[in-house]
């Protein structure tokens, strides 16, 4: 077994785990009635999709993998901050 084969297998296992977590998060988004939970679950969905793309980019050569990771890390928390301001109606 070569290191490339091992990397492909591990990336596939990580991808399967991420798909299961995405399905679980989507189920919880549709069944919850709390707005704060929906905000957190939306962020979980965003970060899991970014992680799934990064697992894909481990086995396939893409030219934008680094940029997607940087944008996900930088702009992911902005939606949490914005939704927290909406829930609290701007109070600090």
Order of alpha helices (4+ residues) and beta strands (2+ residues): alpha-alpha-alpha
